[in-house]
Amino acid sequence: MKLFKKTKKETNKHQDALNELMKVMSRERVLTAVEDRICYSYDGTKQKALPDIVVRPENTTDVSNTLKIANKYEVPICARGAGSGLTGGAVPLMGGIVFDLKNMNRIIEICPDDFVATVEPGVVTKQLQDEVAKFDLFYPPDPSSAAFSTIGGNVAECAGGITGLKYGVTRDYILALEIVLPDGSVINTGRKAGYDLTRLFTGSEGTLGIFTKITVKLIPKPEKIQTLAAYFSNKDDAIDAADLIIDNNILPRTLEFLDQMTINAVRGYTGADIDEEVKALLLVDIDGTEESIGHEMPIIENACRESKAFRTKVADTAKERDAIWASRRSISPALYNIAPHKINEDICVPRSKIKEILRRVDQIKEGQPIYIANFGHIGDGNIHVNIMYSDDPGQEALAEIIVNKVMKEVVALGGSISGEHGIGNKKSQFMELEVPPQEYEIMKRFKSYFDPKGIMNPGKMFI
């Protein structure tokens, strides 16, 4: 557990802030007991840093009042939803105040005629998807964590997901935001005139302000979904198949890739009926009308066979579809059967460079006593490179060296260090690999303008 070492002056500021908070917030919404604070000290990266205070706001006023106090005493602020992030965004590296936004979980309004919904940041992604489906509407962003991650966290990190190829990522569905700035003032974005502040704040990782209301775009729910699994004897054939599907003017709802290491982990974890000869797997969803699916699925099957798939399986029932997707859903826990630790990177390269980046990853790993599993959203070039390592001396340091080398190769191929997880503190060291100096400086100026005292999620995104 990391404890940020505070000076006496900083300790006094935190106590003064706490005293004021207790005057404007009910006692049950301000937590100071160590056992409570520990629950807010980590996220999906398993880093740990203990906050000094946890505030559980119930509305915009609570957030505003807390930020006014934090700003007055220059106390660090870290916003938190479900804590499922993979880059350290919800870890309070400098202590201070953690906002637990889970209680702000109302779906304020669904307007079917306007194809929009307005929610609070603590709404769970799948909850929103299920609710709008009752109106035959669809909220497409679908991260693997949809069953527990929150909309606020998705917007903060600009989350992607398996539907990104066809439908885009979170930023493509954010119409307006209510944001509390570091000084406690409240702004509303989404107007068509002037600069696009909505886009600026989407993906800002809690470094500029706190979202308290989020208005999202909805689209009509597709009439039908059909799933295909295609099995290959090597990964290059699977990549060729993905390219050929798209070359046939078909844009799947999802187009997922699993390499041999990933398949072996899933097979050992779930007992999935995947033959030993399978070295790569494509999972394909298409959606639309009965007629469009009837036209497209045979083309997809043929593209896979032309690319040397030795078996394809089309799900005829919802049960069969769930069985096919069970392999994909089980990857994260299954990988821990390979090694007790992993670094899950979400690199993104142009589709034409996928073979090359996987070849370079293999070269980096060659001869090293470490495992790498690759899987992910091959249709939009977003591959999860998972570096698996043991507790043996030197393994963690070796894993970090490998990550560094992989990131350099990604940028050299015209790719991005993050396709959907954000930057946090885990990737801040790589920002300047991708972002040119002038643009990096402009980003830092935005940060300084909105947060001149540097209290908003310090230690994230920028070194």
PAROLUM-651052 format. One line per field, with one value per residue (C-alpha): x, y, z negated. Coordinates in Angstrom, 3 decimals, m for minus. Each point is the difference from the previous one (the first is absolute). Last residue first. Example, Ala and Ser with C-alpha at 12.3 -4.5 7.8 and 13.67 -1.06 7.14 Angstrom:
BEGIN
east	[13.670;m1.370]
north	[m1.060;m3.440]
up	[m7.140;m0.660]
***
This chain:
BEGIN
east	[4.829;m3.373;m2.996;m0.522;2.138;m2.625;m3.648;m1.310;1.887;2.447;m0.571;m0.626;m2.544;m1.951;2.769;2.872;m1.528;m0.664;3.620;1.184;m1.904;1.575;3.464;m0.621;m1.150;3.206;2.213;m1.502;m2.322;0.850;3.283;m0.795;m2.901;2.073;0.947;m3.657;m0.955;m0.411;m0.910;m3.403;0.217;m3.379;m1.260;m1.471;2.507;3.023;3.657;m1.132;1.151;2.048;2.273;2.803;m2.557;m0.778;3.688;0.843;m2.915;1.164;3.509;m1.307;m2.391;2.903;2.080;m2.960;m0.332;3.737;m0.310;m2.889;1.921;3.245;m0.330;m2.684;m3.553;m1.237;m0.739;m2.669;0.209;m3.460;m0.124;m3.592;m0.375;m1.980;0.419;m3.595;m1.123;2.491;m1.876;1.858;2.503;3.706;1.554;3.633;1.971;3.369;3.391;1.351;1.525;m2.349;m2.309;1.174;m0.076;m3.525;m1.116;1.584;m1.979;m3.182;0.718;0.587;m3.108;m2.124;1.520;m2.672;m2.634;1.620;1.379;m1.545;1.618;m2.173;2.572;m0.922;2.944;m0.337;0.814;m0.661;1.060;m1.655;m3.099;m0.346;m0.805;m3.325;m1.301;0.319;m0.895;m3.348;m2.206;1.569;m0.482;m3.548;m0.754;m0.425;m2.175;m2.138;m0.637;m0.898;m2.536;m1.416;m0.619;1.369;3.606;2.109;3.077;2.970;2.739;3.316;0.297;2.395;m0.534;m2.431;m1.920;m0.235;m1.125;m2.614;m1.439;m0.153;m1.741;m2.484;m0.719;m0.623;m3.119;m2.021;1.126;m1.351;m3.344;m0.590;0.769;3.126;2.802;3.231;2.147;3.342;2.340;3.327;2.268;3.695;2.173;m2.750;1.651;m0.693;m3.721;m2.187;m2.753;0.267;1.246;m0.521;3.441;2.260;m1.697;0.018;3.730;0.808;m2.099;1.838;3.400;m1.131;m1.307;m3.539;m1.554;m3.328;m2.121;m3.138;m3.000;1.472;0.641;m0.459;1.269;1.638;3.387;m1.258;m0.368;3.284;1.921;m1.357;0.808;3.582;0.385;m1.229;2.415;2.870;m0.932;0.612;m1.996;m3.323;m3.471;m2.948;m2.806;m3.174;m2.696;m3.356;m1.798;m3.537;m2.285;2.668;m0.984;m0.531;2.694;0.705;2.037;1.135;m0.549;2.258;m0.648;2.399;3.338;2.926;2.656;3.293;2.198;m2.844;1.212;m0.249;m1.421;m3.115;0.776;1.295;m2.706;m2.746;1.855;m0.480;1.024;m2.661;m3.641;m1.581;m0.676;0.850;1.718;m1.474;2.100;m0.043;2.308;1.661;3.476;1.221;m2.758;m3.314;m1.097;m3.420;0.694;m1.583;m0.284;2.242;m0.547;3.104;2.219;m0.925;1.409;m1.013;m2.992;1.303;3.562;m0.635;m2.517;2.485;0.846;1.250;0.248;0.616;1.806;m2.100;m3.057;0.182;0.625;m3.118;m1.999;0.878;1.793;m1.809;m1.677;1.642;3.506;0.699;m0.703;m3.214;m0.567;m3.209;m2.911;m2.944;m3.695;m3.020;m1.637;0.652;3.522;0.554;m0.185;2.251;2.745;m0.168;0.332;2.809;2.031;m0.480;m1.393;2.399;0.577;m3.614;m2.101;m1.643;m1.378;m0.356;m1.725;m2.280;m3.282;1.279;0.849;1.510;0.375;1.832;1.482;1.110;3.304;1.543;0.553;2.910;1.922;2.583;2.029;3.438;1.535;3.702;2.598;2.571;m0.333;m3.761;m0.491;m3.060;1.897;2.565;0.221;m2.333;m3.271;m2.460;m0.307;m3.788;m0.355;2.776;1.006;3.351;0.452;3.195;m0.374;0.926;m1.728;m2.410;m0.152;m0.969;m2.675;m1.483;0.275;m2.024;m2.757;m0.234;m0.174;m2.702;m1.920;0.171;m1.771;0.409;3.650;2.002;3.153;3.018;2.758;3.738;0.432;2.274;2.042;m0.115;0.852;m1.990;m0.306;m3.777;m0.405;1.384;m0.293;m3.761;m0.688;2.983;m1.842;m2.777;2.331;2.046;m3.029;m0.441;m3.266;m2.191;m3.483;m1.159;0.878;m2.387;1.799;0.334;1.428;1.931;1.680;1.290;1.733;1.379;1.521;1.628;1.382;1.382;1.578;1.608;1.509;1.304;1.719;1.489;1.433;m1.646;1.573;m2.355;m0.684;0.367;m1.484]
north	[12.881;0.713;m2.368;m0.359;1.123;2.381;m1.008;3.580;2.094;1.729;3.496;1.461;m2.705;1.182;2.166;m2.215;m3.107;1.845;1.171;m3.592;m1.057;2.836;m1.105;m3.548;1.388;2.019;m2.902;m2.661;m2.587;m3.667;m0.584;2.983;m1.885;m3.079;0.908;0.823;m3.597;m1.450;3.386;0.259;m0.336;m1.208;m3.561;0.211;m0.110;1.131;0.272;1.007;m1.179;1.393;m3.040;1.727;0.791;m3.690;m0.964;2.454;m1.271;m3.607;0.864;1.721;m2.853;m2.469;2.010;0.047;m3.791;m0.404;2.141;m2.163;m3.206;1.063;m2.321;m2.677;1.049;m0.966;1.893;0.402;2.806;0.457;1.745;1.036;0.871;2.958;m0.018;0.969;m3.417;m1.824;0.881;m2.161;m2.725;m0.476;m2.104;0.507;m2.286;0.589;m1.666;2.026;m1.759;1.663;2.520;3.004;m2.021;m1.242;3.595;0.987;m2.676;1.104;3.582;m1.083;m2.126;2.835;2.692;0.131;0.350;3.276;m0.417;0.090;m1.179;m0.971;m1.264;m2.466;m0.503;m3.372;m1.750;m3.474;m1.863;m2.290;m0.794;3.751;0.240;m1.745;2.833;2.524;m2.362;m1.260;2.396;m0.967;m3.718;0.506;1.731;m3.306;m1.470;3.140;m0.297;m3.675;0.858;2.846;m2.507;m0.748;0.914;m0.296;m2.207;0.057;m2.593;m0.320;3.745;0.311;3.652;m1.083;m1.820;3.163;2.081;m2.664;0.121;3.799;m0.049;m2.596;2.297;3.140;m0.793;m1.761;2.716;2.688;m1.795;m0.742;3.645;1.384;m1.450;m1.824;m1.582;m1.630;m1.958;m0.877;m2.648;m0.792;m3.064;m2.619;m3.421;m0.798;0.053;2.478;m1.539;2.453;m1.511;3.430;0.828;m2.361;0.732;3.722;0.004;m2.055;2.345;3.053;m1.540;m0.997;3.407;1.344;2.495;1.845;1.566;1.560;1.720;m1.036;2.474;m1.859;1.611;m3.252;1.541;0.018;m3.784;m0.361;1.959;m2.130;m3.144;1.145;0.566;m3.543;m1.372;1.883;m1.482;m3.607;m3.251;1.819;m0.320;2.232;0.818;1.609;2.011;1.395;3.077;1.071;3.024;2.520;2.457;3.483;2.483;1.830;3.147;0.701;2.815;m0.155;1.695;0.449;m0.184;1.164;2.402;0.402;m2.960;m2.478;m2.224;2.618;m2.590;2.040;3.480;1.361;m1.732;1.671;3.318;0.146;3.605;2.479;m0.518;m3.461;m0.003;m3.185;1.191;1.021;1.730;m0.082;1.970;m1.846;1.465;m3.296;m0.008;m1.812;m1.380;m0.545;m1.762;m0.072;m2.165;m2.937;m2.855;0.171;0.636;m3.446;m1.970;m0.695;m1.923;m2.445;m0.678;1.111;m2.727;m2.010;2.848;3.558;2.115;3.741;m0.152;2.653;m0.891;m3.678;0.922;2.163;m2.698;m2.513;m3.341;m3.052;m2.038;2.125;m1.159;m1.500;3.473;0.405;3.421;m0.558;1.518;m1.603;0.792;m2.281;1.982;m2.797;m0.113;3.425;m1.595;m2.947;2.160;2.417;m2.838;m1.449;3.180;0.324;3.397;1.783;2.991;1.233;m0.600;1.811;m1.990;0.880;m1.332;3.049;m1.935;m2.585;2.624;m1.837;2.162;0.195;m3.491;0.331;m1.284;2.827;m2.391;m1.593;3.290;m0.750;3.211;m0.624;2.827;0.476;m2.703;0.905;m3.179;m0.196;m3.041;0.407;0.627;m2.720;m1.331;m3.002;1.496;m2.117;2.382;m0.057;3.782;2.074;3.654;1.068;3.394;1.416;2.579;3.579;1.431;2.264;m2.362;m2.924;2.116;1.223;m3.534;m1.409;2.578;m0.612;m3.777;0.212;2.513;m2.299;m2.796;m2.976;0.413;m2.768;1.671;m2.063;1.687;m0.556;m2.233;m3.067;m0.957;m3.504;m1.236;m3.082;1.246;m0.586;2.696;0.726;2.117;0.388;m3.086;0.970;3.207;m1.869;m2.101;3.108;1.894;3.413;m0.241;2.989;m0.925;m1.457;3.267;2.139;2.534;3.791;0.285;m3.268;1.228;3.074;m2.087;m2.342;2.880;1.336;m3.471;m0.319;3.446;m0.904;m3.137;2.060;2.431;m2.867;m1.400;m2.970;m3.319;m1.709;m3.445;m2.797;m3.306]
up	[16.483;1.572;0.209;m3.748;m2.927;m1.362;0.353;m0.111;m2.573;2.334;m1.380;3.464;0.912;3.057;1.419;m1.158;1.588;3.242;m0.070;m0.506;3.109;1.996;m1.202;1.229;3.354;0.369;m1.120;2.310;m1.631;0.554;m1.804;m2.224;m1.533;m0.831;m3.585;m0.675;0.704;m3.494;m1.511;1.631;3.792;1.264;0.302;3.517;2.863;m1.960;1.071;3.476;3.417;2.871;0.251;m1.943;m2.718;m0.453;0.097;m2.773;m2.083;0.382;m1.198;m3.118;m0.751;0.307;m2.466;m2.409;0.233;m0.665;m3.143;m1.184;0.680;m1.696;m2.966;0.506;m0.871;3.463;3.203;2.668;2.557;1.489;3.373;0.543;3.677;1.345;3.776;0.759;1.239;m2.236;m3.166;m2.452;m0.697;m0.609;m2.772;m0.982;m2.304;m1.707;m0.236;2.964;3.005;2.469;m1.691;1.992;3.227;m0.702;m0.658;3.318;1.844;m1.777;1.079;3.592;0.310;m1.376;2.243;2.724;m2.723;m1.110;m3.520;m3.482;m3.213;m2.932;m2.520;m2.712;m2.343;m1.665;m3.258;m1.413;3.162;2.551;m2.053;m0.527;3.702;m0.577;m2.187;2.864;2.826;m1.318;1.944;3.328;m0.535;m1.252;3.317;1.816;m2.763;m0.097;3.733;m0.373;m2.713;2.095;2.782;3.475;m0.762;3.147;m0.320;2.323;0.444;1.831;0.494;2.923;1.040;2.725;m2.748;m2.085;2.975;0.842;m3.493;0.156;3.389;m1.288;m2.991;2.049;2.043;m2.689;m2.403;2.298;0.447;m3.670;m0.713;m1.576;m2.084;0.638;m2.678;0.764;m2.251;1.612;m1.501;0.304;m0.623;0.089;0.353;m3.646;0.728;m1.899;m2.122;m2.883;m3.266;m1.513;m1.398;1.937;3.313;m0.727;m0.760;3.096;2.132;m1.351;0.702;3.487;1.037;m0.409;2.425;m0.166;2.734;m1.406;1.601;3.316;2.824;3.274;3.178;1.209;m0.873;m3.607;m0.016;1.890;m2.636;m2.849;1.991;0.576;m3.750;m0.661;2.595;m1.644;m3.382;0.925;0.173;0.161;m1.545;0.904;m2.450;1.355;m1.742;1.093;m1.306;0.939;0.237;m0.894;m2.758;1.377;m1.064;m3.247;m0.648;m3.534;m2.485;m3.060;m3.321;m2.939;1.798;m2.166;1.290;1.878;m0.980;m0.497;2.821;2.776;2.412;0.699;m1.332;3.287;2.020;m2.023;0.173;3.767;0.675;1.061;0.908;m0.070;m3.711;m1.811;m3.145;m3.341;m2.632;m3.794;m2.299;m2.870;0.512;1.509;2.632;m0.424;3.352;1.552;3.264;3.448;3.111;m0.872;2.461;2.228;m3.031;m1.350;2.920;3.591;1.357;2.566;m1.137;m3.584;m0.825;m2.086;m2.303;m0.197;m3.131;0.232;m3.363;m1.746;2.074;m0.938;m3.628;m0.074;1.787;m2.684;0.207;m1.435;2.758;2.698;m1.001;3.429;1.391;2.019;1.520;2.045;m1.968;1.804;0.250;0.261;m2.834;m2.507;1.468;m1.594;m3.452;0.778;1.523;m2.939;m2.495;2.113;m0.424;m3.760;m0.980;m2.372;2.299;m0.040;3.077;2.885;2.922;3.667;3.125;0.214;0.201;m2.477;m2.647;m2.974;m3.092;m3.298;m0.063;m3.572;m1.342;m2.001;m2.900;1.863;0.192;m2.706;0.075;m1.482;m2.017;m0.764;0.540;2.647;2.081;m0.471;2.313;2.249;3.245;m0.627;3.563;m0.010;m1.195;m1.998;m2.957;0.235;0.149;m1.529;0.103;m1.487;m1.651;m1.506;m2.828;0.894;m3.112;1.883;2.975;m2.201;m1.690;3.271;1.380;m2.887;0.369;3.751;m0.350;m2.655;2.102;3.019;m1.839;m2.326;m0.918;m1.714;m1.321;m1.016;m2.006;m0.444;3.033;m0.217;3.069;1.454;3.482;0.946;3.602;m0.149;m2.648;m3.454;m3.167;m0.259;m2.125;m2.188;m0.917;m1.755;m2.184;m0.750;m1.336;1.648;1.914;0.857;1.262;m3.319;m1.751;2.062;2.177;m0.370;m3.525;0.131;3.157;m1.822;m2.676;2.647;1.933;m3.167;m0.719;3.536;m0.253;m3.357;1.524;2.927;m2.368;m2.014;3.208;1.609;0.920;2.429;m1.418;2.531;m1.088]
***
